[in-house]
Amino acid sequence: MNSATEIFLGALSFVYFAKALSGSYLKSTITQIERRFDIPSSLVGLIDGSFEIGNLLIIIFVSYFGAKLHRPKIIGAGCLIMSLGTFIIAMPQFFMGQHTLHLMGLGMTWSTVAKPKRVMPAISSATDGWDSSLPLCPPYCTNPRCEKEAGTSMWIYVLLGNLLRGIGETPIQPLGIAYIDDYATEESAAFYIGCVQTVAIIGPIFGFLLGSLCAKLYVDIGFVDTESITITHKDAQWVGAWWLGYLIAGIISMVAAIPFWFLPKDLPRLETRKDSSTSSEQSKFITDDNRDHHIGYQEQVKIIEMAKDFLPSLKSLFGNPVYFLYLCSSVIQFNSLIGMVTYKPKYIEQQFGQSSAKTNFVIGLINIPAVALGIFSGGLIMKKFRLNVLGAARLSLASSSFGYLLLLLLFAMGCKNADVAGLTISYQGCVAAGSAH
């Protein structure tokens, strides 16, 4: 392995770490974003799904056309777009002003439903003019102080930023893995790709830990006196510094883009790969006979000429049994994983009364070692039974299907819904509308 390959391997590993960190951090801030922008869970789901929307918009074209262009620079450009999108997600914090708490029956902990505490603002200076003799407000109260503040449209920046993240992350995996496969020996390529995937596992660990750390910091840290804040991160109304982690993730993604701009378009092809029948995408366009005569051929390939081969290549791809099994396995995995990872933090917070900081820490502590165990055990099974590529695809589909069936058991499990004052039970001395009988 030459020095350029080593640099590319290290840079790609760091990019995998960066994208895994920012992706897991987004999952850890779902509840914080929901509270900060006062938006429903359905809208939060749309924001989270905008990443996949951006990815799907260009994934086919980037994978096909990008394989014939300068792949390192395309990956570097993708990192910069991903960094820009991450910064855009944090932008609303600097435009919205200081966070204010709603006064409509919030501020109660689950353990004090029978003796609800009076709602207190987050900043003590906000208590000026507040009449402490005012009772807690039932849902039908018409007091202006009890009206819920209208949600803001600034969440659109979060959606657009996550959409850009999805677009920027698109070329990293298909072009990066293909680049390694092109210029490494067949024996070494699997090892290098395994190294990249191993580093990628570390990203979510740091992402959830970063989410746990930022959740303990008040949302307006640096803009208000933290000594005047009268609630803690364990309070149901607490909103952590969700935006701070996006600035950190954006900087990491920007740094990760730098090495790719200095890498060559092509590396010296190893002798063992020149005659290989499995050489990747570029071998379809560059013949090995009298290679010097074909120098610069790729630069002469026109976009229209490449487009002519697009549909035949796509048809051939879907006819590949290994690819088709891998595709089915991926669909099952993401169908069962995305929804659970997105809403699991919120469920744990609301159902078990845990803080966002503790929830993110627990999720990162439990899930990531399970992923590492799955990768390790999968490798052992493949080695023991000497599975080929088709066998590995079948193993992936079988394990994904089995995991999906296990997740279906969650429908038969669960806890009783927690009592909510004013919704399922009445306030003390004030009967909620619809529960007077």
N, C-alpha and C positions, 0 to 999 in steps of 0.2 A: 504494500500500500504506500503510494507516494504521499508527499506532503500536502498536495492539493486535495487529495481524497481525505486525508486526516482532518484538514481544516473544514471541508464540507461536512464530514460526519459529525464533528464537534458542533458546527453551526446548526446543522439540522436537529441535533439532539437538544440544543438550547431553544430552538424555535418550538419544538414539540413541548418542551417544558413551559414555555411562555404561553402557548395557546391553551394548554391544559390548565394552567393557573388561572388565566382570565375566564375560561369557561366555567370552572368550578366556583370561582368567586362570584360570578353572576348568579349561579344557583343559590349561593349562600346569602345573597342580598335580596331575594325575591320578596320576603316579608317587609324588609326595610323600604324597598321601593314602593310597595303597596301602601304603606302607611304614609310615606313622605308625599306621594302624589295623590293620595286619597282616591285610589282607583280600585275597581272590583277585581276579583281573582281571574275572571274570564279575560280581562284586558291584560293582566300580568302574563297569562298564558300566551296571548298574541305577541307580547313583547319578547318573551322567551323563544317563541317559535320563529321570530323574524330572523334569527341566526340561520336556521335551516332554509328559510325562504331565500336569503341572500346566497347561500351556498348552492342551492338548486338552480338559481338563475344562470349561473355561468360554469358549473362544474363540468358539464360535458364538453363545452367548447375549450375551456382551459386545459383539460386533460388531453384533448386531442390535438389542438393546435399548439399548445405550449410545449408538447414533447418534441416539436420540430424547430423550436426557437431557442433563445438563450434561457435555459431553465433556471440557473442560479439567480439571474437578475429578475425573472418573473417571480420567484419565491421572495426575493428581497422587496420587490414592489408590493407583493401581497402582505408582507409583514408591516410595511409602512401604512397600508390601508387599514390593516387590523389595529394598528396603534392609533390611527386617526379616529376610527370608530370608537375605540375605548375611551379616548379623551372626550368625544362628543357625548358619551353616556354621562360623564361627570359634569358636563357644562351646566345643566339646570341648577345645580347647587349655588352657582355664582350669580344667577339671575333671579331666583325666586325669593330671596330675602330670608329672614330668620323663620324657623319653624315654629308654628303655634299649635297648641293642643286643642282638640275639640272638647267641648264641655257638655256633650250629650250623653250622660250616663257612663262615660268612660272613666278610667282610673281605678276601677274596682279590681281587686284580685279575686281569684276563684274561691279562696278560703274565707272571704269576708262578705259573701253574698247576703247573709242574714243581717250583718251589721255593716252596711256599705259606708265606705269613707267618702267624705266630700271631695269633689274633684278639685285638684290643685294644679295651677299652671306649672310649666317646667322651669320658668325663670321667676324668681321672687319679685322682680320689679314689675312683672305683669299683674301683680295682685293689687296695684293701685286702683282704687275705685271699686273693688269687688266687695259686694255686700255679703259678708259671711253668714248672714241669717237666711240667705236664699236657700230653699230646699233643693234637693236633687231633682232633676227634671225628668218627668216621665216622657215617653215617646211622643205623646200628643201635645206637649207643652208648646205654647206659642211665644214664650219669652224669647226675644231676639238673642239673648245670651246662650240659649239652648239650641239654636238652629245650627245644623251641621254646615261647615264651610264647604263651598262648592269646590269640586275637584279642579285641578289645574290641567291645562293642555300641554304643559312642559314635558309630560311623559313621551311626547312624540320624539323628542331628542333622544331619549333612551332607546326607543324603537328603531330610529334611523341609525343610531350608533351601533346597535347590535346587528342590524342589517349589513352595515359596512364590515363589521367583524366577520360575518359569515362570508362575504365576498372576498375579503383579504385572506382568510384562512384556506380558501379553496385550493390554490396551487401547491400548498405545502406538502400534503401527503402524496398525491399522485405523481407530481414531478420530482419530489425529493426521493421517494423510494425508487422510482424508475432510474434516476441519476446514479444511485448507488448500484443498482442491478446492472447498469450498463458497463461500469468501469471497475467492478470488483469480480473476483473469481466466484464461481457458483458456490463453492464451499464457504467463502468469506462473506458473501452477500447476506446469507441467512443470519450469520453472527452479527454483522453490522446493523441489520434491521432490528434484530433482537435487542441490541444495545440502545437503539433509538427508542424503541417501545418501552424499555425499562426506565429510561430517563423520563419518559412521558408519564409514567405512573407517579413519579414524585411530584409532578405539577399539581394535581388535585389535593395532595396532602398540604402543600403550602397555600393553595387557594382557599381551602376551608379554614386553615389556621389563620390566614390573613383576614378572612371574613369574621372569624371569632374575635380577633383583636380589634378590628374596626367597629364591630357591633358594641363593644364596651365603651367606645368614645362617642360623645354626644355629637349629633349631626352638625351642629353649628360650632364645633370646636375651632378655635382660631378667630371666630367672629363675635363670641360672647365670653363673658367671664364664667369659667366653669365652676367657680365657687358659688355662683348664684343659682345653680341648677339644683332644684329640690327633689328630683326623682333620680333613680338609679337605673342601670341597664336591665334590672330585673322587673321593672315596671312594665305593664302591658302597653303603656303609651310611649315608651321609649323608642326613639329612632336613632340608630347609630350612624356613624360617619361612613355611610355606604359609598360615598363618592371618592373617599380617600384611596381605597384599594384600586379603583379604576385608574387613578393617576399613576399609581405604582405599576400596575399591569401594563399601562400604555408606554411607560418609560422602558420597561423590560422588553416589550415587543419592538420598540424603536431601536434599541441596542442590538437586538437579535438580527435585525435587517442588515446591519453594516457589513459583515463578512461576505455576504452573497454578491455584493457589487464588485468585489475584487477577485472573484473566482472565474476561471475560463469557461467558455461555452462547452468545450469538449476536453476530455482528458485522454491521455494515451491509452488506447485499448490494449488490454493484456492479450498475450498470445493465446492463452487458453480460451479466451472469449471470442477471438476473431472467427474461429470455425464453428462456434457453438450454434446449434439450431434453435436455441432458446434465447438468443440475443434479443433485446427488447426493441422498443418502438423505432429507434433510429435505424436499425438494421434493415427495415423495410424500405428505406429511402437511400441508403448508402451501401453499395456493393463493396465487397472486399477485394475483388479482382482488380489489380492495377489501381490501388486506392489513390495514388498520387494523381492519376488522371482525373479523379472525381473530386479533387479538393475544391471546395466552394460550391458543391452541388446543392447543399441545403440552402445556401443563400439565394440560389436561382429558383427555388421552388416557390411558386406563387400561391397566394391564399386560395384562389379559385381552384387551382389544381389539387390542393389539399382538401378543399371542400367536396370535390367530386368523389373522393374516396371515403368521405365521412359516413354515409349511410351503409355502404358495403361493410365497412369496419365495424359499425354498430351492430349490424346483423350477424356478423361473424362472432362478435363478442357475446351476444346473448345466446348463441348456439354453443358456446363453450360450457361444458357441464360443470367444471370447477368454478367458473365465474358465476354461473346461475345458482349453484348451491351456496356459494359465499353471499350472493345477493339476498337469497331467502333468509339465510342466517342473520344477516345484518338487519333486515326488516323486522324480524322477530325480536332481536336484541333491543333495537331502538324503540320499538313499539311498547315494550314493557319497561324500559329503563327511563326514557325521557320524562314521562309523566310522573313517575315515582320520585325521581331525583328533584324535579321542579317543585313539587308540592309537599314532599316529605318534611322539610324544615317547618313549614307553616303548620302542618298537622301536629308535629311534636310540640310546637310552641303552644298551640291552642288546646290540644287535647290533654297534654300533661303539664301545662303551665310552666314550661321552661323558657328561659331567656334565649334570645337569638344567638348570643355568644356561646352558651353551653350547647345549644342544638348543633351549631356548625362544628364545634369541636368533637361532639359525639359522632356525627356523620362521617367526618374525616377519619376518625379513629377506627371506626368499624368497617366502613366500605372499602377503603383503599387496601388494607391487608387482604381482604377477601379477593380483590382483583388480582393481587400479586400471587395469591395461592392458586387461583384458577389458571394463570399463565404458567406457573411452575408445574402444576399437575398435568396440564395439557401437554407440555413438553415431555414429561416422563411417559405419558401414555403413547405419544408418537414414537418415542425412542424404543419403548418396550415392544410394541407391536409393529415397528418399522413401517409406519404408514407413509404412503406417498402423498403427492399433492391432492389427489382426488379423495384419498382416505382422510386427510386432514380436513377437507371441506365437509365431508360427511360427518366427521366428529364435531365440527363446529355447529352444523345444523342440528345434530342430535342433542348436544348440550344446551344450545339456545332454546330448543323446543321444550326440553325438560325443565329448564329454569322458568320458562313462561308458564308452564303448567303449575309449578310451585307457587308462582305469584298469584294464580287464580284462587289459591286457598285463602288469600287475604279477604275475599268477599265473605267468607264464613267466619272471619275473626273481626275483632274490633272492640272498642270500649263504648260505654254509654256516653251520649253527648253531655257535655258539661252544662250546668245551669247558667243562664245569662239573665241578669236582672233587667227587667223591662221587656224581655223577649219570651223566655220560658217560665219565669216566675216574676212575681210583683216586687216592687220596691217596698221597703219597710215604711208603712204608713202612707203609701201612695200606690194604688192598684194600677197596674199597667192596662192599657187599652186592649180589649179582647179577652182579658183574664179576670174581669170583675165578677163573673159568675163562679 
